[in-house]
Amino acid sequence: MKSIHIIVFILISTYFFGQDSALKIIESQGKYGFSNANGEVVIPPKYDQVSPMEDDFAAVYLEKKYGAVNAKGKEIIPIAYDGMSFFSSDLIRVEKHISSGFFDREISYGLYDKKGVEIMPAIYNDLQSISKDRIIQAKDHKYGIVSRSNKLVVSNVYDNIIKLDSISLRAEKKYKWGIIDSNGKAITGILYENKYELSSIPLFKELLSVRLNGKSGFINFKGEVVIPLLYESVEGLENGTIKVQQNNKWGIIDLNENIIIPISNDFVSVFKEGRCIVTKDGQYRFFNGVGKQAISAVYEYATPFENGISKVKKNGLWGYINVKGTALIPINHDYLTEMNRGITIGKEKGKWGAFNIQGKQIIECIYDDFMGEAFTGGPMAFKKNSKWGFVNEKGKVVVDFKYDDIIQLMQESYSEASSFEARVLLDGQQIKIDETGAVLE
């Protein structure tokens, strides 16, 4: 636990203080204090941890509690808090853990300035900075706004408030939400449907996805409609365009509502590596960000590009292509699994083997079945002539084909410390083996 507290103090020190100080940290028998430039002890070493003394302020930690002292050693924030962190450049947030246990505890927050003046007592469920003179606070799990002097500005009537910028805030009330300013004045009114949790309402180029009467669009932080609420669904994409659904059909528009991909498709995916998949009448096509078909071929199925590759199906056969549409693994396999560590398990003429991303066959397609993902950790389990064995990624049989069944594979992600165990059935007995076939206890 001590390392956690040291990290907390490093963070506090980095945020608040410079590197130079008239007082230096000293240590004696695992306790910390301060001395002056002449080496004279000013604050005896009695704390379990301290931050640098700057601007007449140092955070201290003693007997599992946080507080603060000034350069004379006077306790200016009581050493009575379960947590302490920066709130702004001149305010310290303290916390008390009300209930016991890590997962079910409730935390209350308060604020001090660096002179030790209590700004807000530690009785709040949440505190968020809006601006130099406005603070979001929650009490009894209802949100409102106070001034820096803790004068109530907006009553605690909201279920949640989240800062958008120094002026605009998202406020939720009775499962609807809208935008208010930092004085509580309504910008939009609390009228939008709460399709998302308030904290996860998508932000897209400083726009908010909104929904009203079953229709979706985008507004800006001023509450102005940017994309009219005409769509069943809207989603901002990474290239700055918007995926929309209208009359149960999908397409892509830009921020000026220009059509990039017509809203006439069965589905449109998000962009991955500059390509999106457009599906219509059971056909899959790849398009680029300006609405041009990027790969001329049409597929019966395709996966989004990941690390420059996509698994595709054409004429009932499977393969892998790159973003230009070039086949990396020829589209002539009965089936291919998802690529893992550059290897896919493939089926040809009813038999299973394996291929790498360059299309090279690394395990001959001679096996009747397989189990597990492609070389997640250790060798792969294959079946041949009704018996199971194990083959490594070079195609070498490392455990003979003699087992009646594989009960369970225990493979951890492949790394220098990867581990492998398998529970197998041999002559009616369950045994556990390692990747060499050695029996484990």
C-alpha positions in Angstrom: 0.0 0.0 0.0 2.9 2.4 0.7 3.8 2.6 -3.0 0.2 3.8 -3.8 0.6 6.6 -1.3 4.0 7.6 -2.8 2.4 7.8 -6.2 -0.3 10.1 -4.8 2.2 12.4 -3.4 4.2 12.5 -6.6 1.1 13.5 -8.5 0.3 16.2 -5.9 3.8 17.5 -6.0 4.0 17.5 -9.8 0.7 19.5 -10.1 1.2 22.0 -7.4 4.8 22.6 -6.8 8.1 23.4 -8.5 11.4 21.7 -7.8 13.0 24.3 -5.5 12.0 24.8 -1.9 13.4 26.7 1.1 12.7 23.5 3.1 14.0 20.1 2.2 12.5 16.8 2.9 14.4 14.7 5.5 14.0 11.1 6.5 14.7 9.3 9.7 13.8 5.7 10.5 11.1 5.6 7.8 9.5 8.9 8.9 9.6 12.2 7.0 9.9 15.9 7.9 11.7 19.0 6.8 14.9 20.9 7.3 16.0 24.4 6.2 18.9 25.2 3.9 21.3 25.0 6.9 20.3 21.5 7.6 18.4 22.5 10.8 15.3 20.5 11.5 12.2 22.7 11.1 9.5 20.0 11.1 10.6 16.8 12.9 10.4 13.6 10.8 7.1 12.1 12.1 5.0 11.6 8.9 4.8 8.4 6.9 5.0 10.5 3.7 5.2 14.1 2.7 5.1 16.2 -0.5 7.6 19.0 -1.1 7.0 22.2 0.8 6.1 25.0 -1.6 4.0 28.1 -1.1 3.8 27.4 2.6 2.0 24.1 1.9 2.9 20.4 2.1 0.6 17.4 2.0 1.3 14.8 4.7 0.3 11.2 5.3 0.2 9.7 8.8 -1.4 6.6 10.1 -3.4 6.0 6.9 -4.8 9.6 6.9 -4.1 12.6 4.8 -3.7 16.3 5.7 -1.4 19.3 5.2 1.0 21.4 7.1 2.6 24.8 6.6 6.3 25.7 6.7 6.1 26.2 10.5 4.7 22.7 10.9 1.2 23.9 11.7 -1.5 21.5 10.7 -3.6 23.6 8.2 -5.7 20.7 6.8 -6.6 18.2 9.5 -4.9 14.8 9.1 -8.2 13.1 9.1 -9.0 12.3 5.5 -8.9 9.0 3.6 -7.8 10.6 0.3 -6.5 13.9 -1.0 -5.9 15.2 -4.6 -5.7 18.3 -6.6 -9.0 19.9 -7.7 -7.5 23.0 -9.4 -4.3 25.0 -9.3 -5.2 26.4 -5.9 -7.7 24.0 -4.4 -7.3 20.7 -2.7 -10.0 18.0 -2.8 -10.3 15.8 0.3 -12.3 12.7 0.7 -13.8 10.6 3.5 -14.7 6.9 3.0 -18.0 6.5 4.7 -18.7 2.7 4.5 -16.3 -0.1 4.9 -15.1 -2.4 2.1 -13.6 -1.4 -1.2 -16.4 -2.1 -3.6 -19.4 -0.8 -1.5 -17.8 2.2 0.1 -19.3 5.6 -0.4 -17.0 8.6 -0.7 -17.7 12.1 0.4 -15.7 15.1 -0.9 -14.7 18.5 0.3 -12.4 21.4 -0.7 -9.7 23.4 1.0 -7.5 26.2 -0.4 -3.7 25.9 0.0 -3.8 28.1 3.1 -5.9 25.5 4.8 -9.2 27.4 4.6 -12.1 25.0 4.3 -14.1 26.0 1.2 -16.6 23.1 1.3 -17.0 20.5 4.0 -16.5 16.8 3.1 -20.2 16.1 2.7 -20.6 16.0 -1.1 -21.1 12.9 -3.3 -19.3 14.6 -6.2 -17.4 17.8 -6.9 -16.4 19.0 -10.4 -14.7 22.3 -11.4 -16.6 24.4 -14.0 -14.6 27.6 -13.9 -12.7 29.7 -11.4 -16.0 30.7 -9.6 -18.3 27.8 -10.4 -18.3 24.2 -9.0 -20.7 21.3 -9.7 -21.6 19.6 -6.4 -23.8 16.6 -5.5 -25.5 16.2 -2.2 -27.7 13.3 -1.3 -27.1 12.2 -4.9 -28.7 15.3 -6.4 -26.7 17.8 -8.4 -26.5 21.6 -8.2 -23.9 24.4 -8.7 -22.2 26.6 -6.1 -19.8 29.6 -6.2 -16.2 29.4 -5.1 -17.4 30.8 -1.7 -19.9 27.9 -1.5 -22.9 30.1 -2.2 -25.7 28.1 -3.8 -26.2 29.1 -7.5 -28.3 26.2 -8.8 -30.4 24.1 -6.4 -29.7 20.4 -6.1 -32.6 19.3 -8.4 -30.7 17.4 -11.1 -29.8 13.7 -11.3 -26.5 14.5 -12.9 -24.5 17.5 -14.3 -21.5 17.2 -16.5 -19.3 20.0 -17.7 -19.1 20.5 -21.5 -17.0 23.8 -21.4 -16.7 26.7 -19.0 -20.2 27.9 -19.9 -22.3 24.9 -21.0 -23.3 21.9 -18.9 -25.3 18.7 -19.6 -28.0 18.3 -17.0 -30.2 15.3 -16.4 -33.5 15.2 -14.7 -36.2 12.4 -14.6 -34.5 10.4 -17.5 -34.3 13.4 -19.8 -31.5 15.8 -20.3 -30.5 19.2 -21.8 -28.0 22.0 -21.7 -27.9 24.6 -19.0 -25.3 27.4 -18.3 -23.1 27.7 -15.2 -25.8 29.9 -13.6 -28.5 27.3 -14.2 -30.2 29.1 -17.1 -31.7 26.7 -19.6 -30.1 26.7 -23.0 -32.2 23.9 -24.5 -34.5 22.8 -21.8 -34.5 19.3 -20.3 -36.2 17.6 -23.2 -33.9 15.1 -24.8 -34.4 11.4 -24.4 -31.9 9.6 -22.3 -30.8 6.9 -24.7 -27.4 6.8 -23.1 -26.1 7.1 -19.6 -25.4 10.8 -19.3 -21.7 10.3 -18.8 -21.4 8.4 -22.1 -23.5 10.5 -24.4 -21.3 10.6 -27.5 -19.3 13.7 -28.2 -18.4 14.2 -31.8 -16.4 17.3 -32.9 -17.9 19.2 -29.9 -21.4 18.1 -30.9 -23.8 16.1 -28.9 -25.9 13.2 -30.2 -29.5 14.0 -29.2 -32.8 12.1 -29.5 -36.3 13.5 -29.3 -39.6 11.8 -30.2 -37.7 8.8 -31.5 -35.6 10.8 -33.9 -31.9 11.6 -33.6 -29.5 14.3 -34.7 -26.7 16.5 -33.4 -26.6 19.8 -31.5 -23.7 22.0 -30.4 -22.9 23.2 -26.9 -25.0 26.3 -27.5 -28.0 24.0 -28.1 -28.1 24.9 -31.8 -29.2 22.0 -34.1 -26.4 21.1 -36.5 -27.8 17.9 -37.9 -31.6 17.9 -37.9 -33.4 15.3 -35.8 -34.6 13.3 -38.8 -32.9 9.9 -38.3 -33.5 6.7 -36.4 -29.9 6.6 -35.4 -26.8 8.8 -35.9 -23.1 8.1 -35.1 -20.1 10.3 -35.6 -17.3 8.5 -37.4 -13.5 8.9 -37.0 -13.1 10.6 -40.4 -15.5 13.4 -39.5 -18.6 12.0 -41.3 -21.8 10.7 -39.8 -23.4 7.3 -40.1 -27.2 7.7 -40.2 -30.2 5.4 -40.3 -33.4 6.5 -42.0 -36.5 4.4 -42.8 -34.5 1.4 -41.7 -31.7 2.1 -44.3 -28.2 3.2 -43.6 -25.8 5.7 -45.2 -23.2 8.4 -44.5 -23.5 12.2 -44.6 -21.1 15.0 -43.8 -21.7 17.9 -41.3 -23.4 19.9 -44.1 -25.8 17.0 -44.7 -24.2 16.2 -48.1 -24.7 12.5 -48.9 -21.4 10.6 -48.9 -22.9 7.1 -49.2 -26.6 7.0 -50.1 -29.1 6.1 -47.3 -30.3 3.0 -49.1 -28.2 0.3 -47.6 -29.0 -2.6 -45.3 -26.0 -1.6 -43.1 -22.9 0.6 -43.0 -20.0 -0.2 -40.7 -17.8 2.3 -38.9 -14.5 3.2 -40.7 -11.5 1.0 -39.9 -8.2 1.9 -41.4 -9.9 4.2 -44.0 -12.5 1.7 -45.1 -16.1 1.0 -44.2 -18.2 -1.9 -45.2 -21.5 -1.2 -47.0 -24.0 -4.1 -47.1 -26.9 -4.3 -49.5 -28.9 -7.2 -50.8 -26.4 -9.6 -49.2 -23.4 -8.0 -50.9 -20.5 -6.5 -49.1 -18.4 -3.6 -50.6 -15.6 -1.5 -49.2 -15.9 2.3 -49.5 -13.4 5.1 -48.6 -14.1 8.3 -46.6 -15.3 10.2 -49.7 -17.9 7.7 -50.7 -15.9 5.9 -53.4 -15.8 2.2 -53.7 -12.2 1.5 -52.6 -12.1 -2.2 -53.6 -13.7 -3.2 -56.8 -14.6 -6.7 -55.7 -18.0 -7.6 -54.2 -18.1 -10.1 -51.4 -20.6 -12.3 -49.7 -19.2 -11.5 -46.4 -16.4 -9.3 -45.0 -14.9 -8.2 -41.7 -13.7 -4.7 -40.8 -10.0 -4.2 -41.5 -7.8 -4.9 -38.5 -4.0 -4.5 -38.7 -4.4 -4.1 -42.5 -6.3 -7.3 -43.2 -9.9 -8.4 -43.7 -11.4 -11.8 -43.9 -13.7 -12.1 -46.9 -16.0 -14.7 -48.5 -16.6 -14.9 -52.3 -18.3 -17.7 -54.3 -18.7 -19.6 -51.1 -14.9 -19.6 -50.3 -12.8 -17.7 -47.8 -9.6 -15.7 -47.9 -7.8 -12.6 -46.5 -7.2 -9.3 -48.3 -5.3 -6.1 -47.6 -6.8 -2.6 -47.8 -6.1 -2.5 -51.5 -8.0 -5.7 -52.1 -5.0 -7.8 -52.8 -5.4 -11.4 -51.6 -2.9 -12.2 -48.9 -4.4 -15.7 -48.4 -6.2 -16.8 -51.6 -10.0 -16.8 -51.5 -10.2 -20.5 -52.1 -10.6 -22.1 -48.7 -13.7 -23.8 -47.3 -13.3 -21.8 -44.2 -10.8 -19.6 -42.3 -10.8 -18.7 -38.6 -10.1 -15.2 -37.3 -6.4 -14.3 -37.6 -4.5 -14.7 -34.3 -0.8 -13.7 -34.1 -0.7 -13.7 -37.9 -2.0 -17.3 -38.2 -5.4 -18.6 -39.2 -6.8 -22.1 -39.1 -8.0 -23.1 -42.6 -10.1 -25.8 -44.2 -9.5 -27.2 -47.6 -11.4 -30.2 -49.1 -12.8 -31.0 -45.7 -9.5 -31.1 -43.9 -8.0 -28.5 -41.5 -4.5 -26.9 -41.4 -3.0 -23.5 -40.8 -1.7 -20.5 -42.8 0.2 -17.4 -41.9 -0.6 -13.9 -43.0 1.8 -14.1 -46.0 -0.5 -17.0 -47.3 2.1 -19.6 -46.6 0.7 -23.0 -45.5 2.5 -23.8 -42.2 0.4 -26.8 -41.3 -0.8 -29.1 -44.0 -4.6 -29.5 -44.4 -4.7 -33.2 -43.3 -6.6 -33.0 -40.0 -10.3 -33.9 -39.4 -11.0 -31.3 -36.7 -9.3 -28.7 -34.4 -10.0 -27.1 -31.0 -9.2 -23.7 -29.6 -7.9 -20.4 -31.2 -4.9 -20.3 -33.4 -1.9 -20.7 -31.2 -3.1 -18.6 -28.3 -0.5 -20.2 -26.1 1.3 -23.4 -26.9 0.5 -25.9 -29.6 -2.9 -26.4 -31.4 -5.1 -29.4 -30.8 -6.0 -31.3 -34.0 -7.9 -34.5 -34.7 -6.7 -37.3 -37.1 -8.1 -40.7 -37.6 -10.4 -40.3 -34.5 -7.5 -39.4 -32.2 -6.4 -36.1 -30.9 -2.8 -34.7 -30.7 -1.0 -31.4 -30.7 0.9 -29.6 -33.5 3.1 -26.5 -33.1 3.0 -23.5 -35.4 5.8 -24.9 -37.5 3.7 -27.9 -38.4 5.6 -30.3 -36.2 3.6 -32.9 -34.2 4.7 -32.3 -30.6 2.2 -34.6 -28.8 1.2 -37.9 -30.6 -2.3 -38.5 -31.8 -3.5 -40.9 -29.2 -6.1 -39.2 -27.1 -9.8 -40.1 -27.3 -11.0 -36.5 -26.6 -10.0 -33.1 -25.4 -11.9 -32.2 -22.3 -10.5 -28.7 -21.7 -7.7 -26.5 -23.1 -6.1 -24.0 -20.7 -4.1 -21.6 -22.8 -2.9 -18.2 -21.7 -2.1 -15.4 -24.2 1.1 -16.3 -25.9 4.1 -14.5 -24.5 7.5 -15.2 -23.1 5.7 -16.6 -20.0 2.9 -18.3 -21.8 1.4 -21.4 -20.2 -0.4 -24.4 -21.6 -2.3 -27.3 -20.0 -4.9 -29.7 -21.5 -7.3 -32.1 -19.8 -7.6 -35.1 -22.2 -9.3 -38.5 -22.2 -7.1 -41.5 -22.7 -8.4 -45.0 -22.4 -11.4 -43.8 -20.4 -9.3 -41.8 -17.9 -9.0 -38.0 -17.6 -5.5 -36.8 -17.3 -3.8 -33.4 -17.4 -0.8 -32.9 -19.8 1.5 -30.0 -20.7 2.6 -29.0 -24.2 5.0 -31.8 -24.5 2.5 -34.5 -23.5 4.0 -35.0 -20.0 1.4 -35.9 -17.4 0.8 -33.3 -14.7 -0.4 -34.1 -11.2 
